[in-house]
Amino acid sequence: MDILQAIWLGLIEGATEFLPISSTGHLIVASHWLGVEQNDGNKAFEVIIQLAAILAVVANYREKFTLMHLDLWKKVVLAFIPIGLVGLLFHKQIKAMFTIETVATMFIVGGIIFLIVEYLHRDRGYPVKRVEDVSYRQALWIGIAQVFALVPGTSRAGASIIGALLVGVDRKASAEFSFLLALPVMMAASGFDLLKHYQDFTGSNFLALAVGFVVAFVSAWLVMRLFISFLEHFTFVAFGIYRILFGGLLFWLVL
C-alpha cells in the first residue's frame, strides 16, 4: 500500500465510521477503485485506522471520562452486551455472510428504514434530549438494535441510532450515544483482529500506517463534530437517500 492509498482509505474510514452509512461498504468500493488487495498486510492497516477512529471519540468526548459520568458508561456497557455476546458466539457465521450483494442489500434496506422512521416521527417530539438521560431500559433496546449491525452493510451507527430513535431519544443524543457505544464495540472488534493479524505488522509499510492513522483520526474527529451540528437543524432523510443510492452503486459494480 502506498501513501496516497493510505490517505484515501484513512479519510474514508474516518469520514464514514460514525455516520449511519457503513464504513465497510465504502472501504470495499474505495479499495476496488484504488486497486488495494485484501491481503493480510492491508487487513492490519484497517485495524490501525479503526484504532484511530476510537481515539477520535476519546478526543471529542474527553469530558465524559470522569466519575461524574459513571452512570452513563454503565448504560454504554449494558448496550454493548448484546452485540458482544452474539458476535463472540457467531463470529464465523457472521464472516460467512460477507458478500458484496449482502452489503448492497443492507445499504438499501437501511436507507428505506431511515426514511420510514423519519416519516412516522415527522411530527413527534423526542422526550430524551441529552445522552446522560438515556435510561437503562432504553440503553438495552439500543444495544439489541445494534445487533443487526453484525449483518455486513447494515452500519453499526445506523442500527444503534435507529434503535435510539424508536425508544424516544432525539437525533443529537442518539448520535452521541452511538459515538460512545462505538468505544467498546470497536475496541473488542479491533482487539480481536489485532490478535489475528499482529504478525502482519512486521512486513507493513510503517509510514503508510502512520499516515493512515493520522488521517483517520483527524477526519473522524471533524466528521463527528459536523454531524452533531447537522443534526441540530436537519433529519436523517438525506442519509436514507444516500444509502439507497450507494447500495445501487454497489449492485452496479457487482453486475
Secondary structure, DSSP 8 states (H G I E B T S, - for coil): --HHHHHHHHHHHHHHTTTTT-HHHHHHHHHHHHT----HHHHHHHHHHHHHHHHHHHHHTGGGSSGGGHHHHHHHHHHHHHHHHHHHHHHHHHHHT--HHHHHHHHHHHHHHHHHHHHHTTT---SB-SGGG--HHHHHHHHHHHGGGGSTTS-HHHHHHHHHHHTTB-HHHHHHHHHHHHHHHHHHHHHHHHHHHGGGGGGS-HHHHHHHHHHHHHHHHHHHHHHHHHHTT--SHHHHHHHHHHHHHHHHHH-
